[in-house]
């Protein structure tokens, strides 16, 4: 078991200001041993990292990149992109979540549906743009198109903006394009300046589209320890030490369900799924193949799991198995 201090992370005695006074104890040695045993049965899992009150108290590495090495976090990138967006609002690059996408982009493709003008930053964060999904069976055609932004924007509407959650990486990519256009910087530069620097973490470059816009919502490279720092930023209500990185109220807004996953029934806010595990409120981000970031505010805990990201994906069943690792940890800790 290793204790690793996370720089600039302030331990809060009130769980994010959202759940009242925290009275949690750290996970017991037995609970952590059981976690390792159960994770060991999941050969696809590479690393498990557990933090309590802002310090990493346990790490398991059983394959692939280690806890300090950047790994492809797949669609867990959507959670990180939401944090970049919040930091951009805090820094005045975006006015608010109610700002229209069209206003930020400045120019729309010819023949676009007028309803695109109704899409806001909030709709993009919550995957409620209303446009046909680019994920699933549409993903290949989208990423091989010569203009990802135009392709996503000109897809037919299958719901109204603000309607049901439609899981679509194209929607997240529109957010990356909006950040790029509004700031005059790349999304990677914003990530480094607005998140990497205050959290003292490394955010390497990741793939770009044909126009040079960094992939919004997929294929970011972050180490498990860096992901812990991002989870702790949310657990501490957007504060890194005495520095406010995310706007006041951002965490509460992000962890308020605005839609619902059609696969799990879990709520979805701004880049985060909202659920209950072992009778505890748990917020999590997830990515293809078993990448996951969990924040359990009432236990003052953050947990990261990285796994083999190569196809084929083990799918929703594997995510449920990861959830059970968290359930086991929380249950054994009681």
C-alpha positions in Angstrom: 0.0 0.0 0.0 1.4 3.4 -1.0 0.5 6.9 0.2 1.0 9.5 -2.6 0.2 13.1 -1.9 -1.6 14.9 -4.7 -0.3 18.4 -5.2 -2.8 21.3 -4.9 -5.7 19.2 -3.9 -7.6 20.5 -0.8 -9.2 17.9 1.4 -12.7 19.0 2.2 -14.5 18.0 5.4 -17.8 18.7 3.7 -18.2 16.3 0.8 -18.3 18.8 -2.1 -20.7 21.0 -0.1 -23.4 18.7 -1.4 -23.8 15.9 1.1 -23.3 17.4 4.6 -20.4 16.6 6.9 -18.4 13.6 5.8 -17.8 11.0 8.6 -16.2 8.4 6.4 -13.3 6.2 7.4 -10.6 5.1 4.9 -11.0 1.7 3.3 -9.7 -1.1 5.5 -6.7 -3.2 4.5 -9.1 -6.2 4.2 -11.4 -4.3 1.8 -8.4 -3.3 -0.4 -7.1 -6.8 -0.4 -10.5 -8.1 -1.5 -10.6 -5.4 -4.2 -7.3 -6.7 -5.6 -8.5 -10.3 -5.5 -11.7 -9.4 -7.4 -9.8 -7.2 -9.9 -7.3 -10.0 -10.4 -10.2 -12.2 -11.7 -10.8 -9.6 -14.5 -7.8 -10.2 -16.8 -8.7 -7.2 -18.9 -8.1 -4.7 -16.0 -4.8 -3.0 -16.1 -4.7 -0.7 -13.1 -6.8 0.2 -10.1 -6.1 3.3 -8.0 -7.9 4.4 -4.9 -7.7 7.8 -3.2 -9.1 8.8 0.2 -9.3 12.5 1.3 -7.1 13.6 -1.6 -4.3 11.1 -1.1 -3.7 7.9 -3.1 -3.8 5.1 -0.6 -3.7 2.0 -2.8 -2.6 1.0 -6.3 -2.9 -2.3 -8.2 -1.0 -2.8 -11.5 -1.5 -6.1 -13.3 -0.8 -5.3 -16.9 -0.7 -2.5 -19.5 0.4 1.0 -18.7 1.1 1.6 -15.0 -0.6 4.1 -12.6 1.8 6.9 -13.6 1.7 6.3 -17.3 -0.8 7.8 -19.8 -3.3 5.4 -21.2 -6.0 5.7 -23.8 -9.1 6.4 -21.7 -11.5 6.2 -24.7 -14.9 7.8 -24.0 -14.0 8.7 -20.4 -12.6 11.6 -22.4 -16.1 13.1 -22.3 -15.8 13.5 -18.6 -12.5 15.3 -19.0 -13.8 17.5 -21.8 -16.7 18.6 -19.5 -14.1 19.7 -16.9 -12.2 21.6 -19.6 -15.5 23.3 -20.6 -16.2 24.2 -17.0 -12.7 25.7 -16.7 -13.3 27.6 -19.9 -16.5 29.2 -18.4 -14.6 30.1 -15.2 -12.0 31.8 -17.4 -14.6 33.7 -19.5 -13.9 31.9 -22.7 -17.5 30.7 -22.8 -20.3 32.8 -21.2 -22.3 30.0 -19.7 -23.8 26.7 -20.4 -26.8 28.5 -22.0 -24.6 30.0 -24.8 -25.7 28.7 -28.2 -23.3 26.5 -30.1 -23.9 28.5 -33.3 -22.7 31.7 -31.6 -19.5 30.0 -30.5 -18.8 28.4 -33.9 -19.5 31.5 -35.8 -20.3 29.8 -39.1 -22.5 26.8 -39.9 -22.5 24.6 -42.9 -24.8 25.4 -45.8 -28.2 23.8 -45.6 -28.0 23.0 -41.9 -31.3 22.5 -40.1 -32.4 25.8 -38.4 -32.9 23.8 -35.1 -29.1 23.7 -34.8 -29.4 27.3 -33.6 -31.3 26.0 -30.5 -28.4 23.8 -29.4 -26.6 25.1 -26.3 -23.4 24.2 -24.5 -25.6 22.5 -21.9 -27.1 20.3 -24.6 -23.7 19.2 -25.8 -22.4 18.5 -22.3 -25.5 16.4 -21.5 -25.6 14.7 -24.9 -29.0 16.2 -25.7 -28.3 17.9 -29.0 -31.1 16.0 -30.7 -29.0 15.1 -33.7 -28.7 11.6 -35.0 -25.9 9.8 -33.2 -22.5 9.3 -34.7 -21.6 6.5 -32.2 -22.6 2.9 -32.6 -23.2 1.8 -36.2 -22.7 5.3 -37.5 -19.2 5.8 -35.9 -17.1 4.4 -38.8 -18.7 6.6 -41.5 -18.4 9.7 -39.2 -14.7 9.3 -38.4 -13.8 8.6 -42.1 -15.7 11.7 -43.3 -13.6 14.7 -44.4 -15.1 17.1 -42.0 -16.3 15.7 -38.6 -17.9 18.9 -37.5 -20.0 19.4 -40.6 -20.9 15.7 -40.7 -22.2 15.9 -37.1 -24.1 19.2 -37.7 -25.8 18.1 -40.8 -27.2 14.8 -39.5 -31.0 14.7 -39.2 -32.7 15.6 -35.9 -34.2 12.6 -34.1 -35.3 14.6 -31.1 -35.4 18.2 -30.0 -32.4 19.9 -28.5 -32.7 19.3 -24.8 -34.7 16.1 -25.3 -33.5 12.6 -24.5 -29.9 11.6 -24.0 -28.4 10.4 -27.3 -24.9 9.0 -26.6 -22.9 10.5 -29.5 -19.2 11.3 -29.7 -20.0 13.7 -32.5 -21.9 15.8 -30.0 -18.9 15.9 -27.8 -16.7 16.8 -30.8 -18.9 19.8 -31.5 -18.0 21.0 -28.0 -14.3 20.6 -28.8 -14.8 22.7 -32.0 -16.7 25.3 -30.0 -13.9 25.6 -27.4 -11.3 25.9 -30.2 -13.2 28.6 -32.1 -14.2 30.6 -29.0 -10.7 30.6 -27.5 -8.4 30.7 -30.5 -6.5 27.9 -28.9 -6.6 24.2 -29.4 -8.6 22.0 -27.0 -5.2 20.4 -26.0 -3.7 23.9 -25.2 -6.8 24.7 -23.1 -6.6 21.4 -21.3 -2.9 22.0 -20.4 -3.5 25.5 -19.3 -6.8 25.3 -17.5 -6.6 21.8 -16.0 -3.0 20.4 -16.4 -1.3 23.4 -14.8 -3.5 23.9 -11.7 -3.7 20.2 -11.0 0.0 19.6 -11.8 -0.8 16.7 -14.2 0.4 15.9 -17.7 -2.2 15.9 -20.5 -0.4 14.6 -23.7 -1.7 15.5 -27.1 -4.3 13.1 -28.6 -5.8 12.6 -32.1 -7.2 15.5 -34.2 -9.8 15.6 -36.9 -9.0 16.5 -40.6 -9.3 20.2 -39.7 -7.0 19.9 -36.7 -9.6 20.0 -34.0 -8.7 17.7 -31.1 -11.0 14.7 -30.8 -13.9 15.7 -28.5 -14.9 12.8 -26.3 -12.5 10.0 -27.3 -8.9 8.8 -27.3 -7.4 11.2 -24.7 -4.3 9.9 -23.0 -4.2 10.3 -19.2 -2.6 8.3 -16.4 -4.7 6.8 -13.6 -3.1 9.2 -11.2 -4.0 12.2 -13.4 -7.6 11.0 -13.5 -7.6 10.8 -9.7 -6.7 14.5 -9.7 -9.6 15.3 -11.9 -12.0 13.2 -9.8 -10.7 15.0 -6.7 -11.2 18.4 -8.3 -14.9 17.5 -8.6 -15.0 16.0 -5.1 -13.6 19.3 -3.8 -16.3 21.3 -5.6 -14.1 22.6 -8.3 -11.2 23.8 -6.1 -7.5 22.8 -6.4 -6.0 24.0 -3.2 -7.1 27.6 -2.8 -7.6 28.1 -6.5 -11.0 27.8 -8.1 -10.7 25.9 -11.4 -14.4 25.1 -12.1 -17.2 27.7 -11.6 -19.0 27.8 -8.3 -22.0 25.4 -8.6 -20.4 23.5 -11.5 -20.1 20.2 -9.7 -23.7 20.3 -8.4 -24.9 21.1 -11.9 -22.7 18.4 -13.4 -24.0 15.8 -11.0 -27.7 16.7 -11.6 -29.3 14.1 -14.0 -30.5 15.7 -17.2 -31.0 12.6 -19.2 -30.9 8.8 -18.7 -28.7 6.2 -20.2 -30.9 3.8 -22.3 -28.6 0.9 -21.5 -28.1 1.2 -17.7 -30.9 3.5 -16.6 -28.4 5.7 -14.8 -28.8 9.4 -14.9 -26.4 11.6 -17.0 -25.4 15.2 -16.2 -22.5 17.2 -17.6 -20.1 14.4 -18.6 -21.0 12.2 -15.6 -23.2 9.2 -15.0 -25.1 9.3 -11.7 -26.0 6.1 -9.9 -26.2 4.4 -6.5 -23.9 1.6 -5.5 -24.0 -0.1 -2.1 -26.6 2.5 -1.1 -24.1 5.3 -1.8 -24.5 8.1 -4.3 -21.8 7.5 -6.9 -20.8 9.6 -9.9 -18.7 8.0 -12.7 -17.3 8.5 -16.2 -16.7 5.5 -18.4 -14.9 4.6 -21.6 -14.8 1.7 -24.1 -13.1 -1.5 -22.9 -13.3 -0.7 -19.1 -12.0 2.7 -18.4 -13.7 4.3 -15.4 -13.4 7.2 -12.9 -15.6 7.0 -9.8 -16.2 9.7 -7.2 -18.0 8.7 -3.9 -18.4 12.0 -2.1 -19.9 10.7 1.2 -16.9 8.3 1.5 -14.4 11.0 0.5 -13.1 8.5 -2.1 -12.1 8.6 -5.7 -11.3 5.5 -7.7 -9.9 4.9 -11.2 -9.8 1.7 -13.2 -8.1 1.3 -16.6 -8.3 -1.7 -18.8 -7.3 -3.1 -22.2 -8.9 -0.7 -24.7 -8.5 -2.8 -27.8 -11.5 -4.3 -29.6 -13.6 -6.2 -29.1 -15.1 -4.4 -26.1 -16.5 -6.6 -23.4 -19.5 -4.3 -23.3 -22.0 -3.4 -20.6 -21.5 -6.6 -18.7 -17.9 -5.7 -18.0 -19.0 -2.2 -16.8 -21.3 -3.9 -14.4 -18.4 -6.0 -13.2 -16.4 -2.9 -12.6 -19.3 -1.4 -10.7 -19.3 -4.6 -8.5 -15.6 -3.9 -7.6 -16.8 -0.6 -6.2 -19.7 -2.2 -4.5 -17.4 -4.7 -2.9 -15.0 -2.0 -1.7 -17.8 0.0 -0.2 -19.5 -3.0 1.4 -16.4 -4.4 2.9 -15.5 -1.0 4.3 -18.6 -0.8 6.4 
